[in-house]
């Protein structure tokens, strides 16, 4: 089954602005690092402040917010490849940021659930690799006695 997305200009569907010091942002505010960045995307898990090295993105449309973060993360590499000319992202460049979104809220929930399972599997594999590295370190130290 093919589930289609629609491409939007980020600034048409969300308010994008440089984070301001002393401002309390709502839970689920999504923010992207714009100073010395590789395009890291974050999301507030509770009401709080955001450092000024970030751009805040608050959707004007009805969307499942964990899905919104995933959709942004998916589109950041293409945006950076086209518009990032230094280690910083210029705020004006966000007018060119395009994002692909699924309209169906059920699909958004399903995508988040699948990504959560993938993240859990990745974490489990990383734990195994860490354990194997520890075993290797112990074995190598015993070989050198």
N, C-alpha and C positions, 0 to 999 in steps of 0.2 A: 504494500500500500504506500503510495506516494503522499507525503504530507508537505504541502507547499508553505513557503514563507513569503512574506512581503517585505520589500526593502523600503526603509524610511530614512530620511535625514534626521539625525539625532536631535538637532535643534528644533525640528518640527514637532517632535513628540515629548521633549523633555526640556527642562530649564537647566542650562549648563552655565556654571559660573565658577570663578576662582573662589576657593574656600576662604572665609574671612575669620580672623582670630576673634575669639570671644562669642561667636555665634553658636547656639545650640541647634544641632541638626536632628531631624526626626529619625527614628529607627528605620532601617532599610535604606537610608541615603547611600547611594552608590557613589564612589569617588575613584578617580584615576590620578595617579601621580603624574604631574606635568613638569616638575623640576628634576633634572638628572634622572631620566626615566627610561624604562624598558616597557612602559605601558602597563604597570601593575594596576589591577582593578581590585578594589576592596568594597565592603559593604558594612555599614554600622549594624551591629546586632542589638544595640539599644541606643536610646537617645544619647547624644554626646557631641563633642567638638571634633573638628578635623583640622589638621595642620594646613598652613597656607601653601604648602608645596603640592597640594592636590586641587583638582577641579571637581566640584560636586555636580552630580547628575540626578535630578529629581524628575521622574516621569510625570507628564501631564495626562497620560492615558491610563486606563485600567489595565494593569499587568501584574502577574505574580512576580514579586520582587526577587526571590532567589533565581527565577528564570531570567529576569532582566540582567542580572550579573553574569550569568552564563552566556547570554546572547552578546553582551558587551565584550566579554573575554574572547569570544570567537571572532569578533570583527576587528579587534585592536591591531593584530599583526598587519592586516591589509592596510589599515589606516596609517600606521607608522611607516610602512614601506613607501607609501605615496607622499606623505606630508611632513614627516619629521626630518628636519634638515640639520638639527644640532642635537645636543643631549636633552634639550627641553622641547615640550610641545607648546606651540603658541596657541593662546586661547581662541584666537580668530579662526584657527584651523578646524575647530570643532564644527564649524558650519559646513564642512565637507565630509564629516564623519557619517557614514551610512551604516545602518544596522538592519539585519534580517530578523524578523519576528514572526512567530506563529500566532495567528489570530485566536485560535481555539484555546481557552483557558485549561481545558482538560489535557490537551497536548503539552502545554507548558508544565503542568504538574507531573506528567509522565516523564518528561525530559529531566526535570529536577530529580525525580526518584531514580532514574537510570544513572545520572551523573553521580548521585550519592553512592550508589552501589559500586560504580567504577572507582570513586575516590577511596572507598573502604577496601576494595581489592588491591589498589595501588599501595595503600598504607600497609596492608598485610604483607605484600611482597617486599616493601622497604624494610619492614621489621625482620623478615627472614634474611635479607641481605645483611643487615646489621649484625644479626646473630652469627651468620657465617663468617663475617669479617672478624668478629671477636674470637671465634674458634680458630681461625687462621692465625691470628696474632698469638694466641696461646701456643698453638702447635709450632709456629716458627720460633718462639722464644725457647721452647723445650729442645728444639733441634740445635740451638746454638750454645747449649750448656757445655 
